[in-house]
Amino acid sequence: MDQRAAAMLPYAVPDCPYSRLLLFGVRRMAAAGLNDAHATHAFLTGFGLFYRRPVILLRAFMAEASRVASTQLMVAPCCCPRMTAAEQGLVGAIVTAIDDPGTAHAGLCGLLNVRDCLGLVTSAQAVAASFADNGMPLTHDCISCNRDEPFIT
């Protein structure tokens, strides 16, 4: 990887399959819009019949991030095995929002170049809770209990 690519994509994608699903949803919704069918299908595949709540809450999170941001965020293509700093900031904020909302708030404020984004932190907490409530916690080692887990490589 050359230095320019390394500077644009400084982070590896998460090892956790649930965080990778979240990253895929963030990338698809950022690139193709909030109603992207590929993101919805990935959530349907991952969550089964209970896919609606995580999809709708991630849509709300992305819409709120777009509304409050005073800067543009760069996202990588869905097939990319590396993450941009913006993607890492968004996914990291969602992962830490429940356990450490202060850190999530500070990270999102810095990322979006705003003074306050408490509504976005609340949305991040809701997204993380929806994953956890459906058996896909973002904050643990993500050891799957489901034999049919489609996101483990």
N, C-alpha and C positions, 0 to 999 in steps of 0.2 A: 504494500500500500504506500503510495507516495505521500509526501508531507502535507500537500493540500487536502487530500482525502482524509488523512488522519486528523487534520485540524477540523474538518467539517463533521466527521463522525468519530468523536473521541471515546464513545462508550459502547461496550458490547451489549447486545440485547439481553434481557434478563434470563436467568436459568429457569426460573419458575414458569411453567406453562400457562398459569393463570395471568401472570404479568405480561407474557407474550401475547395472549389473547387481548388484553387491555391495550397493549401497544398497537396491535393490528387495528383495533377499533379506532384508536386515536389517529393513526395514520390515514385510514380510509376516510374517516369523517373530515379530517383536515384537508385532504386532497380532493375528495369527490363530493363533499357535502354531507349534511347531517342525516339525510335519508338514504345513504348509500346502501344498496342491497347486499353488497359483498360483506360489509361489516355486520349487517343484520343476520345474514346467513351464517357467518362465523359464530356469532353469539347463539343462534339457534342450534348449531351443531354442538357447541360447548355446553350450553345450559339446558338444552332440550326444551320442554314446554314452558319453562320458567325464564325464557330469554328476554321477555319484554321489559321487565323492570331494569335490568342492567343496561339495555340498549337505550331506553328512554332517559335514564339518569346520565349516561355518558353523553347523549345528545345535549341534555341541559347543561352539563359541565362544559362541553365544547362551545356551545352558544354563549354561555356566560364568559368564558375565557376570551372569545372573540369580541364580545361587547366591551369588556373592561380593558383589554390590552391597548397599550399605546405604542406598541412596536409589533413588527411582524415576526412570526416564529417559523423556523425552517423545519420541515419534516422530510425524512428519507423515504424512498420507495418501500413498499410493503415487503419486498423480497430481500431487502438489505439486512445483513447480519450485524450491523452496527447501528448506533443511535446518535442523533444529534444532541447537543446540549439542551435544546428546547424540549425534545421528546423525553429526555432523561428527567428534566425538571417537572414536566407534567405528570409522568408516570410516578416519579418519586414522591411528588406531593400527594397524589391519590393514595399511594401505599402508606404514607406516614400520617395522613390526615386524621385518622381516628385516634391513634396513640399519641401523636404529638402535633396538635393543630397549630401551635405557635411556630414550629419549624416549617410546617407546610405553608402557613401564611407568609412567613418571611421569604421562603423560596419562590412562591408564586408572585409576590410583590416585586422581587428582584427580576424574575424572568419576564414579567409582563410590563415592567417599568411603571408601576403604579404605587401610590401610597397605601391603598387599602383595597383588599379584595376578599372581605369576609364572606360574601355570598358565594364566591368561587370555592372557598375552603369548605363551606357547608355542602356544596355540590360534590366536592371531592370526597367528603365523608360519606355522603349518600351512595356514591358509586362504590366505594370500598365496602360499605356495609351490604350492598346488594350482591357483590361477589361473595362475601363471607356467608351471607344468609343462604346462598345457593350452593354452599359446599366448596367454594373456590377462594379461600382466604388469600389475600395478597401479602399478608405480613408474616407468613410462616415459611417453612422450607418447601411447601407445596408438594408434599408427598401425596400422590393421588390415592384415594380409597376406591376409585371407580375403575373396574377392569376394562371398561370401554373407553377410557380416557383418550380422546382424539388428539390432544395437544402435546403428548409426551413423545419426544423423538428418540 
